[in-house]
Amino acid sequence: MAVPIKVPTIGESITEGTIVSWHKKNGDFVREGDPLFELETEKATTTIPAPASGTLQITAKEDATVAIGAVVGQIDDSAKSPAAEEKKPAPAAQPVARSEIQQPPAPPAAPAPTQAPVETHEPVKPSTPSGGGERRQRMSAIRQRIAERLLASQKNTATLTTFNEADMSAVIALRTRYKESFKDKHQVNLGFMPFFVKACVSALKAFPVVNAFLDGSDIVFHDSYHIGVAVSTEKGLMVPVLRDTDRMSFAQIDQVIADLAAKARDGKIAVQDLQGGTFTITNGGVFGSLLSTPILNPPQSAILGMHTIQKRPIAVDDQVVIRPMMYLALSYDHRLIDGREAVQFLVRVKECVERPERLLLEV
């Protein structure tokens, strides 16, 4: 019987996807649950398993855009595994035939070429601007969706950005003092991100409107703190979501971020991992960015931008000292969030990072 291979439902809002690659070839024997093909949607790339065991027949080629529920092939489950065929003993009355079967059949002789191949040893000349020198590559579904969302964000929100800077001395000293014991106990490195996640939770609790979003003429407030952390991948920017960060420890935040980032870069991120965020943090500093204006991640109303740490002279108690400083940027939708709230939110984040004991005492 032929078992149809259908494109499964991936997420509520996803209606189609692109077949990036087939893991098996037409006519291959596959087993139920084997990775069959990669389906790329606007949010993630998902590995689709074989629904049954048998011989594969592919009807939708790679790079084809297919609707959810569409049939992209079938599996003949009446076919038997090649391994099972190999285990069958040859009839005893045909010893010569059995001997021949045990040897690989000789391939047919290739026909003589009608014309000898022409070799050239001239160097390949690089293309000049006048000769074209361009390549065309189709945008992935994820990249197209990112482009659409970024454009929509700029068009449909009244985005402003406010800036501040944080002295990272206390966090760096704390990490240096406890990084070894932290890793020994939790088997994960103590990064900067847990400090900022916890600082944002503190600020979101103090200024709930930053954790809200607009739905028509209504303001929808979130009572949870699901923070997205932007991750750069070969296929574009993804924002996995850490859920209920107000209940997470520093070690849990570090571990979940590491797990989600690995899944995103390996193309194994699930759609559910990317949904439900109420606020986002992006760290351009890992690439050396000194200052930027982050773009909102709709329907969220605000996003925090972290940047590279750079030693700079600053005034402390009327003395010029050198400190490791980080510029912070908060982009926000001015339709919902006033400048006063945005500035105070960012000041709260700055204070929590500069005095990390506040995060432990929740003050």
Sequence and secondary structure as in RCSB ss.txt:
>XXXX:A:sequence
MAVPIKVPTIGESITEGTIVSWHKKNGDFVREGDPLFELETEKATTTIPAPASGTLQITAKEDATVAIGAVVGQI
DDSAKSPAAEEKKPAPAAQPVARSEIQQPPAPPAAPAPTQAPVETHEPVKPSTPSGGGERRQRMSAIRQRIAERL
LASQKNTATLTTFNEADMSAVIALRTRYKESFKDKHQVNLGFMPFFVKACVSALKAFPVVNAFLDGSDIVFHDSY
HIGVAVSTEKGLMVPVLRDTDRMSFAQIDQVIADLAAKARDGKIAVQDLQGGTFTITNGGVFGSLLSTPILNPPQ
SAILGMHTIQKRPIAVDDQVVIRPMMYLALSYDHRLIDGREAVQFLVRVKECVERPERLLLEV
>XXXX:A:secstr
 EEEEE     TT  EEEEEEESS TT EE TT EEEEEE SS EEEEE SSSEEEEE S TT EEETT EEEEE
ETTS  HHHHHTS   TT HHHHHHHTS          SS             GGG         HHHHHHHHHH
HHHHHHS EEEEEEEEE HHHHHHHHHHHHHHHHHHSS   SHHHHHHHHHHHHHH GGGGEEEETTEEEE SS 
 EEE EEETTEEE  EE  GGG  HHHHHHHHHHHHHHHHTT   GGGGS  SEEEEEGGGGT S       TT 
SEEEEE  EEEEEEEETTEEEEEEEEEEEEEEETTTS HHHHHHHHHHHHHHHHSTHHHHHT 
